[in-house]
Amino acid sequence: MPTLIDRNGPIADGWKWFQADGEAPSGLPAGAAASRRLILSHAQWPLHADALAAAGATLGICLEPADEPAAIVPFFDRIELVAVRFPAFTDGRGYSTARLLRQRHGWKGEMRAVGDVLRDQMFYLARCGFDTFDLKDGESVADALRGFGDFSEAYQAAVDRGPLFRRRPPATAADLAGRPQTQVPQARW
């Protein structure tokens, strides 16, 4: 069974994956959906989201690598969680999905990495905007948490922080006083 973590350690998972076959929305007892936090696939969303929401369920959606992130923007007000599936550690489309959702489309809620999520990906997943991580079976929680600190600095801008040159304090007159002045050679044409 996968272990759910955030940057601080293991956390309880209050979400359940919606199983359309054995759990049709019309078959839920009155009020049963109200206490449920259900994750639907992108394909299940148009079929079941309205009925589940009407029954009081809190909804999340899972995007597969081929799903278009912009397609869920109209549902942001009805979604509490976006899960992004990584079917294999070699499939990096989920990183782009996360950045698009966070930076272009303005998703502010929980974003969860699910599937083939490994320790070596933790630093990069966090930089792209994921805040919870469903570790693959057998992955060590302690190792995964150490993965967030694999690098002390990142030069490129990402969801978690801007580029390095914008994070450095500006040079003061005192800083510049001790530096030798350099002349830029003029080009001869």
N, C-alpha and C positions, 0 to 999 in steps of 0.2 A: 504494500500500500504506500503510495507516495506521501512524502512529508511536506507540509506547507510551512514555508518560512518567510520572514521579512528580513530586513537588515539586522535585526536584533536577535533573531533566533526563531525557534518553532512557534507557531501560532495555531490556535484552534480554527478549524475550517467550518464555518457555519453555512456553507453553500452545498447544495446537492445538484448533481447533474440530472437534468430532466430526461426521463425515459418515456418517450411518446407511446410506446407499445403498451406498457403496463400501467400507465398513469395519465390517461386522457383527462384533460381539464374538466370535462363534464362529469367524470366519475369521481372527482375529489369530493369528500364530505364537506358540507357547509363549514366554512371557516378554516378548513385544513390548509388551504393555500396561503392564508393570511400569515401563518407562522412559518412559512417556507421561504427560503432563499434559493431560487432555482436558476441554474445556468442552462440556457437553450443554445443549440447550434444556430448558425446563421440560417440554415435551411428550415429549422423548426420555428423560427421567429414569426414568419407571416401566418403560420398555421395555428399556433398556440398562444402567442404573447397576449393578445387581447383578452382571451378567456381567462388566462392565469392572472393577469393584472386585475380583471374585474372580480376575481375570486379573492383578491388581496395579496397575492404573492409579490415578493420583491424579486426583480428579474435582473439577470446578467446574461451576457451573450458571449459565445465563443467564436472567434474568427479562425478559419483555417488559412494556410498560406496563400491560397488563390483568391480568398475573399477580398473585396475592395473595401478599405477602411471608410471611405467617404459614404458608403451605402448605409452605415449605421448612424451617421450624424443626425438624421431626423428623429432618431429614437433616444438621443442622449438624455432627454428629460424623463425617460422611463427606465433607464438602465442604471444600475448601481455598480456593476462590475463588468469589465471587458477582459476576457481570457483570450490569450493568443497562443495557438497551438504550434509547437515545434515538433513535427513528425520525426525528424532526425537531426542530430546535432550539426549535420552538414547543410541544413536548410536554413539560411539566414533571412528569409523574407519576413519573419516575425519582427526582426529588429526594425525594418523599414515601416512595418505596420504600426509599431509602437511610436516611433518618432512622428509619423504622419498624424496619428491620433492626438498626440500631445501637442505638437508644435503647429501643425497646419489647422487642425480641426478643434483644438482647445479642450480636449478631454481632461477633466480634473479628477475624476473618480479613481477607484482602485483599478490597476491594470496588473493582470496575473499572467506569468509565463507558465505554460503547461506542456506536458509531453516529454520529449527527450531533453530535459533541462539538467545540465551538468555543472559541476563546480567551476570549471574553466570559463564558463559563460557569465558568472555572477557579476563581475565588474562591468562588462559590456551591456548586459541586460539592464542593470541599474542606470547606466548612463543614457540608455534609450528611453527610459521612463517607466520601467516595470517597478512595482513596489512590493509585490508578493511573488513567490516562486514555488511551484509545485515540483519538488525535486524528484528525479527519476528514482525508482525502487533501487535500494542498495547504496544510494549516495549518502555520504556522511554529512550530517548537519554541521559539525564542527569544521570540516574541510570547506564546505560551501560558504560558511560565514567568513572564513579566512580569504576566500576568493574575492570578496568585496574590497580587500586591501591589497590586491596583487600589485597595484601601481600607485605610487604616491602622487603622481601628477599626470594630467592629461592635457595635451596642448590644444586639441580641437574643441570647438564648442559642441555642446550636446544638451539634452534636456536638463541634466543635473547642474550644469554650470556653463558659463560662457568661455570664450577662448582665453588662453593664458595671458596674452598681452593686455586684455581688459581687466584682469584680476590683479595685475601688478600695480603697486602704488606708483603714482607719477614721481619722476625724479625731482628733487628739490634743488635749489641753488647750491646748497652745501654739497649735495651729491656731485654736482657738475663741476664745482670749483677745483677739485683735485684731479680731474681728468685732463689729459693732454688734448689740445685742439687738433683735429685732423683736417687736412685739406682734401677735398674731393678733386681728383685730377680732371682737367677739362679735356673733352674729346677734341681731337684734331681731325677736321674733315677736309 
